[in-house]
Amino acid sequence: MSQLPSKPEILDWIAAHPTQTAKRDIAKAFGIKGAARIDLKRLLKELEEEGHLEKRKKTYRDPDSLPPVSVVMVNAPDSDGDLSARPLEWQGEGPEPHIALILRDSDPALGEGDRILAKLTRVGNENAYQGRLIRKIGTNPTRILGVFRKTSEGGRILPIDKGSDKEWTVPEGALHGAKDGELVEAEQSGPRARMGLPRARVVARLGDPSAPRAVSLIAIHQHGIPDAFPDTVVAEADGMKPAGLSGREDLRDLPLVTIDPADARDHDDACFAEADTDPKNPDGHILWVAIADVAHYVTPGSALDNEARRRGNSSYFPDRVVPMLPDRLSGDLCSLHEGVPRACIAVRMQLDARGNKIAHSFHRGLMRSAASLTYGQVQAAMDGKPDDQCGPLLDDVIRPLYAAYEALKIAREARQPLDLDLPERRIELGDDGRVASVNFRERLDAHKLIEEFMVLANVAAAETLIKKKSPLLFRVHEEPSKEKLEALRETADSAGFQVAKGQVLKTAHLNRLLDQAAGTDQAELINMATLRSMMQAYYAPFNFGHFGLALQNYAHFTSPIRRYADLVVHRSLVSVHGWGKDGLSPQEIENLEATAGHISETERRSMMAERDTTDRYLAAYLSERVGSEMTGRISGVARFGAFVRLDETGADGLVPIRSLGREFFHHDREANTLMGSESGMMVQPGQRVKVKLAEAIPVTGGIALELLELEGKAVEQGAAATGGRRPGRGGPGKSRKGGFKGGPKGPAAKPGPKRKLVRAKRKDAKTATKVRRTRS
């Protein structure tokens, strides 16, 4: 093209090609070369000054766009009965965009004037959106989970909550197709009745209570995780308005980006890096980490604050999340969506060439994410395959992030945090709620990059508050106890490795053990044994350091959307910087120790519920393969059997001791072994096995296995009448890890000659240990 394009032509191009908005992209599209680029730059500047375009670093985008989650008001239906809505947070200068509402069968009826929280998707290149209902604003009906029973008048719902005997009646027109015996989710309908059973309407059919779709709901209710927000909390969240620039630094021109999993439900952290121009810091880096300013919205003593503290944290399951905050905050105002102004607390860190933090400062600001990226996208871009979104960001945003990470790797190597190699399982569900596949998450440099940035930001928060002598909650991880460390040494010795003795234990010593085992058949055993030797981390108002990360000062700062501890740290930062009245209150400071204990418990509660859910999903996945042969490795032993971790899925199953062979097996607790009284066969963690899947029960998560081969040698099947049993033990009872233990009670379990033999052996522990070591 010989002539410059007109302004409308430029705007049309940008609207049609939202991922190709750099000046060079526009110049290439219109064939502009040489000196004509100066005139193009002038046109773009004029469009920016006129408000038609907004410049972000080197790209130009239409500022008139809506966030992906928005509060909208429903319009009157059109002549065809279709519903639309208008945005209540429109900040553009052009006409309001049109929002077509797409409702599901289970959605409640909407009428003119209703305010709803909606998920918005842009349609084509026009200023139009499709909206799907998240929920009505100002309504928060009671939710019920229970088993539906058909009656002549409709039905009843029997709750599955432990200790609850309250039933609900469901009229004929509110069944939603529910069938007798199904697990259903329902909500209260109509006013609360003074007499008789309360009324409800079914909103979701979850099928068989033992089916996968019900798994996480059962775990939520069994562990007492609050999954319904009180009306006052929802109303308070719905009344929130987006934070403005008043009292904040303007960070909107800083090209911060979020990098999260592809299925991320919120975006609470963003980052940006660039080379340090300070001549006193050659080859140094400036790293920004910005975190959603939850403290602005959740203030001490409010209904939102009380509920967030009660929950302690969000809980994550393969099919849902139980958030700490209502979705108006967690999915909207406190989520750093691309292109939307959001309140944040940011830390600017100066790193030297070797990744050491030499200075940092905190800022309360207003940011605007330049892009919402995924780990896979970012890694592919660095590997030479950038997509349309990452391409324009590669040189100015992504490469500098990796450069800062390379420096931090040097500092990490010097610090020597515990470096466990434990693949993380990923359970993927199909549209029917059943497990479609079980994979292991790939650990990319993009994952490690974000982890290192967050750790450094957490350290900066702790150091600042310690220096200011401000109360805070530390993340504490104490070193292993003497008993756990000795158990690790026993396991390492049995596998032919050593753990240093006679000196103060450091993570570097454990890393040397892990390095010795790396690449060997014992690598998984040593990694698991090292993990089991660790103490559980917790929160405390006292600083005892973080052993696993090899850090003296550490506090959680980077996830206030999903952890209450981080919110406390944010409030403390607000107080010490004098940013406002939403800092730590005197009552909070007084109750800090009680808060630490409470949220440590809620964290453990969520971990148990998430683990139980994973066990049930895996059992459901394997239930269709009963009778199949599988490979795995002994992951632990107990007096009632051996635990096996299956290679394909990472699921843990139990080989009951009665099925190990036709002899009695002695459990040596100290050596962590099972030894046959006649054959001397040794069963211990780390051994390779082939097993047959005998049973998988989705309701309990129990997986029972039969041992076929141990270290490549066939194992004799069947058990003698007394083999491997103890008086009064046995039966298909549930053991830890979702397994089964023992055999039938009764006369068959009386002590026999083999038991007397083992009792005699146990009198001499040294001899038993010597025999074990000789045979290994």
Buried (B, 14 or more C-beta within 10 A) or exposed (E): EEEBBEBEBBBEBBBEBBEBBBBEBBBEBBEBEEEBBEEBBEBBEEBBEEEBBBBBEBBBBBBBBBBBBBBBBBBEBEEEEEBBBEBEBBEBEEEEBBBEBBBEEEBBEBEEEBBBBBBBEBBEEEBEBBBBBBBBBEBBBBBBBBBBBBEEEBBBBBBBEEEEEEBBBBBEEBBBEBEEEBBBBBBBBEEEEEEEEBBBBBBBBBBEBBBBBBBBBBBBBBBEBBBBBBBBBBBBBBEBEBBEEEEBBEBBEBBBBBBBEEEBBBBBBBBBBBEBEEEEBEEBBBBBBBBBBBBBBBBBEBBBBBBBBBBBBBBBBBBBBBBBBBBBBBBBBBBBBBBBBBBBBBBBBBBBBBBBBEEBEBBBBBBBBBBBBBBBBBBBBBEEEBEEBBBBBBEBBBBBBBBBBBBBBBBBEEBBBBBBEEEEBBBEBEEEBBBEEBBEEEEBBBBBBBBBBBBBBBBBBBBBBBEEEBBBBBBBBBBBEEEBBBBBBBBBBBBEBEBBEEEEBBBBBBBBBBEBBEEBEBBBBBBBBBEBBBBEBBBBBEBBBBBBBBBEBBBBBBBBBBBBBBBBBBBBBBBBBEBBEBBBBEEBBEBBEEBBEBBBEBBBBBBBBBBBBBBBBBBBBBBEEEEEEBBBBBBBBBBBBBBBBBBEBBBBBBBBBBBBBBBBBBBBEEBBBBBBBEEEBBBBBBBBBBBBBBBBBBBBBBBBBBBBBBBEEEBEEEBBEBBBBBEEBBEBEBBEBBBBBBBEEEEEBEBBEBBEBBEEBEEEEEEBBEBBEEEE
